Structure formats: structure tokens, C-alpha cells
Amino acid sequence: MSLILGIEYCKLDNNGRFKLPIAIKRQLEGEDCRFVFRPSIYAKCLELWPYASFQAEIAHLQKELNRYSIEDRKMLRILSAGNIVELDSADRLVIPGEQRSRVELSKDIVLLSTGDFIEIWDHDMYCRMNDEITDYAVQVDERLGRVAHEAES
């Protein structure tokens, strides 16, 4: 499973389909053509996982969570809830209707790679989210600067 990199702007058709951009498709060559859509628990967006990566994520969760704990079972249930989809002959993916409406996707969407999976944002919501983050440099320094300083010590 390779890391997925990049940001792409796409359009949904009337059936909720979008063409997987060639830049992303090339990064996934040789992999299964199945994907999993899952709602993000952190933001009003969807996560698009390559099927094998999603399987590995769920296997990791099953290993880490206690199946006899009510809270852990709820967590696993939420995190494993996804819709499996396949690329069609035109390299399009269909976002299930309930998933589209949950995150209020319009015609214009943004695909934002996070390494293991791709976040799918409504374009306007993505722009608003970016506007709310005012100073990346300070946040990076606060989160990652100390890691670099600790490694130097």
C-alpha cells in the first residue's frame, strides 16, 4: 500500500459520480480497484480509502480494541462503517447518496490526500475550513518543532 499524495478538484455528476483523477489513479496502479467511503469523525467530509488500506485499518482497530467492552464495540462499529465501491469502466466512483447528503456535497468537490486515504470535501466547506486556520507556521512549530527539538536532545 503506497502513500497517496496531492490535492485535486473534481465535479460530481447528477448521479453522484466523479472521475478519479489520473494523478491519484497512477499512485494506486497495481492495487485493487475497490474503495471504501467512510464519514470522517473529525470534520464534515468523507474519507475515501483504498480497500486494502481500509482492511488494514480495521484489522489494527480489532487488535487494539477490546471486543468485550461496550465502548470499544461502539467505536469499532462507527469506524468500520463504510460503503465499498468500485471504479467503473470510465474510472468513476459513485458516492452513495446517504454519504453525499451527510456531508452536504455539492457539485464541486475537493480530494485532499492524507497519505493513507483521501478526504472528500465540498469545495465551499473546504475553503471555509482553510480560512479558519490562520497560521500554519505557528501550529507546525507547536506540534512538530518540539519533536525536532526533543530528537536533537
N, C-alpha and C positions, 0 to 999 in steps of 0.2 A: 504494500500500500504506500503510494507516494504522497508527498505533501501537495496540496492544491494551492496555487498562488494566483493572485490577481483580483481585479475588480472589473466587472462587465455590466453594461447597461442593456436591458432587453425589453421587449414588449410582449405582453400576453395577448393572445388572440381571444375571440369571443368564447372559445371552449376552454379557456384557462391553460392553454399550451404556450410554451416558449421554446425557441430553438436553443439548444445547449451551445454556447459559443465555442468556436473551433479552438481558441486558446485554452479553454478548460478541457475540451474533449481530448486534445493531444496529450495533456498531462495524465489522462486516465486510460490511454491506449493500452491494450493488453489486459485490461481489467474487465470484470463483469459489467454488463450494460444495465444492471438493475441499480436503483437508488431508493433511499428512504427519505420521505418528508416527515419532519417532526417539528411541532411547535417549540420555539425556544422558551425556556423558563426564565430567561433573563431580560428579554426585550420583546417587543411586538413585531417579531419576524419569524420566518420559518428557517429550519435547518435542513439542508439537503446533504445527505450522507451517501457516499458510495456504499453499496450493500455490504461489502466485506468489512469496511471500516465500522459500520453500524453493528455488525455481528460481533466484532472485536470489542466494541464499547459495551455492549450488553453482556458479553462474557466477563468482562472486567467488573461490571457492576454486580453480577451474580456472585463473583468471587469475593467482593468486598462487603456486600450487604448480607445481613442475616435473614434468611428466608422465614425464620420463626418470629421475627419482630414485625409487629403490625406497621410501625412507621417505615421500616425498611421495605416492606412489601408495597406500601403506598408509593414510596419513592421509585421503586423498580417499575411499578405499573405506569407511573407518569413518564418516566424516562424511556421506557421501551415502547410507548405508544407512537406508532408511526405508520405511514402508508407506503407500501412497496410499489414502485412504478418502474417501467422500462422505457428506454428510448424507442421511439417509433422509427419507421424507415426513413423519415426526414430529420432525424436527430432531435426530435422534440420530446419534451416531458410535459405531462398533464399534471397540474397541481390540483388535487382533489378540492371540490367546491367548499367543503366544510373547513378545510385548511385555509383556502383563499379568504373566506369571509372572516375567519377568526382573527387574522392579522390585517384585514382591510386592504388587500392588494388591489391596486388599480391597474390600468393598462401598462404603465411604465414601472418597471421593477429594476432593482439593483442586486447583482450577485456579488457578494463580498466573501472572498476566500479567507478562511481562518486556519488553514493548514489541513486539518482532518476532514472538515466539512465546509459547506458554503452557506452563508446566511443569505436569505432572500428577503429583501426589504421592499416595501412600497417606496417609490422614488421620493415622494414628498416627505414621508416619515424619515427616511434616511437622511435627507438634507436637514430636517429639523434636529435630528439626533446629533449630527455633526456640528450644528450651530451651538448646541448646548455645551459641547466640550470646548472650553475656551483656550486652554493652554496645555497642549500635548507635552511640551518640553518639561513643564513642572511635574506633570503626572509620571512621565517616563523616569525623570530623575528620582522622584519619591519612591517609585516601585522598583526600578531596575538599577538606579545609581547605587543604592545601598548594597545590592547584591554584588556589584562590581567591587565596591569598597571592601566588603567582607571577604571576597575572594583574594584581594590584594593583601589582606592582613595575615 
